[in-house]
Amino acid sequence: MQLRDIPLTTIEGTRTSLAEFGEQVVLVVNVASKCGLTPQYAKLEELQRQYGPRGFTVLGVPCNQFLGQEPGSAEEISTFCATTYGVTFPLLEKTLVNGRRSHPLFRELRAIPDASGRRGRVQWNFEKFLIAPDGRVSRFRPKTEPDDPAIIAAIEAALPAE
């Protein structure tokens, strides 16, 4: 199965897949509301606003696997994201990103190496995977801020020229 065909479920409970995003560049990020890295939501939303009109979207994937830092219900997560950070990008249902019962999307994404060549387990909340329309995937570890020059360069390289 190709990455874009893996079944997903939105935070509202609607079935979807990455194919629904067509030729968009998608930044998949496992997110959490009670993490030291949670302020990254603000920069993720900035990316959404800046690059969204050019064919880009952030796709937030709530995950409670790291010290229980995403304990809320779907409604609580949606409300937190909208009211605290003004999030407009789509969110998926709460998902496991590591382990035998992890979501098939993350089983595939964990095989992607980061810039240092390391692949494997998602290290923590806010690990980022940039998926280009041609299927290329770039991986950025949690402490890499969304506005890091490497992420910006990867987004701009994947987007159509202005």
C-alpha positions as CSV (number, residue, x, y, z in Angstrom):
1,M,0.0,0.0,0.0
2,Q,1.3,3.4,-0.9
3,L,1.7,6.1,1.8
4,R,-1.1,8.3,0.3
5,D,-3.6,5.3,0.3
6,I,-3.3,4.4,4.0
7,P,-6.7,4.9,5.7
8,L,-6.8,7.7,8.3
9,T,-9.6,9.1,10.5
10,T,-10.0,12.8,11.2
11,I,-10.5,14.1,14.7
12,E,-14.2,14.5,13.8
13,G,-14.4,10.8,13.0
14,T,-14.4,11.1,9.2
15,R,-12.5,8.5,7.1
16,T,-9.8,10.0,4.9
17,S,-6.3,9.4,3.5
18,L,-3.3,11.5,2.4
19,A,-4.7,11.1,-1.1
20,E,-7.5,13.5,-0.1
21,F,-4.8,16.2,0.0
22,G,-4.1,15.7,-3.7
23,E,-0.9,17.2,-4.9
24,Q,-0.4,19.2,-1.7
25,V,2.8,19.1,0.4
26,V,1.9,17.6,3.7
27,L,3.8,18.1,7.0
28,V,2.6,15.2,9.3
29,V,3.4,16.1,13.0
30,N,2.5,14.0,16.1
31,V,1.2,16.6,18.5
32,A,0.4,16.9,22.2
33,S,-1.3,19.6,24.3
34,K,0.7,19.2,27.6
35,C,4.3,19.0,26.3
36,G,7.2,21.3,26.6
37,L,7.2,21.5,22.8
38,T,3.5,22.3,22.6
39,P,4.3,26.0,21.7
40,Q,5.4,24.6,18.3
41,Y,1.7,24.7,17.4
42,A,2.1,28.5,16.9
43,K,4.9,28.0,14.3
44,L,3.0,25.2,12.7
45,E,0.0,27.5,12.2
46,E,2.3,30.2,10.8
47,L,3.6,27.6,8.2
48,Q,-0.1,26.8,7.4
49,R,-1.0,30.4,6.9
50,Q,2.2,31.2,4.9
51,Y,2.3,28.2,2.6
52,G,-1.3,26.9,2.6
53,P,-2.3,29.1,-0.4
54,R,0.6,27.5,-2.4
55,G,-0.5,23.9,-1.8
56,F,0.8,23.0,1.6
57,T,-0.9,21.7,4.8
58,V,0.1,20.7,8.3
59,L,-1.6,17.5,9.4
60,G,-1.6,17.3,13.2
61,V,-1.8,13.8,14.7
62,P,-2.5,13.8,18.5
63,C,-0.6,11.1,20.4
64,N,-0.7,10.2,24.1
65,Q,2.3,7.8,24.1
66,F,4.8,10.2,25.6
67,L,4.2,10.5,29.3
68,G,0.5,10.9,28.8
69,Q,0.9,14.4,27.3
70,E,-2.2,14.3,25.2
71,P,-4.9,13.0,27.6
72,G,-7.9,14.9,26.2
73,S,-10.9,13.7,24.2
74,A,-11.2,14.6,20.5
75,E,-13.4,17.6,21.4
76,E,-10.9,18.8,24.1
77,I,-8.0,18.6,21.8
78,S,-9.8,20.4,19.0
79,T,-10.9,23.2,21.4
80,F,-7.4,23.5,22.9
81,C,-5.8,23.8,19.5
82,A,-8.3,26.4,18.2
83,T,-8.5,28.6,21.2
84,T,-4.9,28.5,22.4
85,Y,-3.1,28.5,19.1
86,G,-5.7,29.4,16.5
87,V,-5.0,26.2,14.7
88,T,-6.8,26.0,11.3
89,F,-4.9,22.9,9.9
90,P,-6.6,19.5,10.0
91,L,-6.1,17.1,12.9
92,L,-6.5,13.3,12.9
93,E,-7.8,11.1,15.7
94,K,-5.5,10.3,18.6
95,T,-3.0,7.8,17.2
96,L,-0.3,5.4,18.4
97,V,3.0,6.3,16.6
98,N,5.3,3.6,18.1
99,G,5.0,-0.1,19.0
100,R,3.3,-3.1,17.5
101,R,-0.2,-1.5,17.6
102,S,1.0,1.8,16.0
103,H,-0.9,3.2,13.1
104,P,0.2,1.9,9.6
105,L,1.0,5.5,8.6
106,F,3.6,5.7,11.3
107,R,4.9,2.2,10.7
108,E,5.8,3.5,7.2
109,L,7.1,6.9,8.3
110,R,9.4,5.4,11.0
111,A,11.3,3.7,8.1
112,I,12.3,7.1,6.8
113,P,15.8,8.3,8.0
114,D,16.4,11.8,9.5
115,A,19.2,14.1,8.2
116,S,21.8,12.0,10.2
117,G,20.6,8.8,8.6
118,R,18.8,7.5,11.7
119,R,15.4,5.8,11.3
120,G,13.2,4.0,13.7
121,R,11.0,5.0,16.6
122,V,9.4,8.4,16.8
123,Q,11.5,10.1,19.6
124,W,8.9,12.4,21.2
125,N,5.9,14.7,20.5
126,F,6.3,17.0,17.5
127,E,8.4,14.8,15.3
128,K,7.8,16.0,11.7
129,F,7.5,14.2,8.3
130,L,7.3,16.3,5.2
131,I,5.6,14.4,2.4
132,A,6.1,15.8,-1.1
133,P,3.6,15.2,-4.0
134,D,6.1,12.9,-5.7
135,G,6.3,10.7,-2.5
136,R,9.6,11.9,-1.2
137,V,9.6,12.2,2.6
138,S,11.9,14.2,4.8
139,R,12.1,13.6,8.6
140,F,12.7,16.2,11.3
141,R,13.1,15.3,14.9
142,P,11.0,16.9,17.7
143,K,13.3,19.7,18.8
144,T,13.7,21.0,15.2
145,E,11.4,24.0,15.2
146,P,8.8,24.3,12.4
147,D,10.5,27.4,11.1
148,D,14.0,25.8,11.1
149,P,15.8,26.7,7.8
150,A,16.0,23.0,6.8
151,I,12.2,22.6,7.1
152,I,11.5,25.8,5.2
153,A,13.9,24.7,2.5
154,A,12.3,21.3,2.2
155,I,8.8,22.9,2.0
156,E,9.8,25.4,-0.6
157,A,11.6,22.8,-2.7
158,A,8.5,20.6,-2.7
159,L,6.0,23.4,-3.6
160,P,5.4,24.5,-7.1
161,A,7.3,27.7,-8.1
162,E,5.4,30.9,-7.4
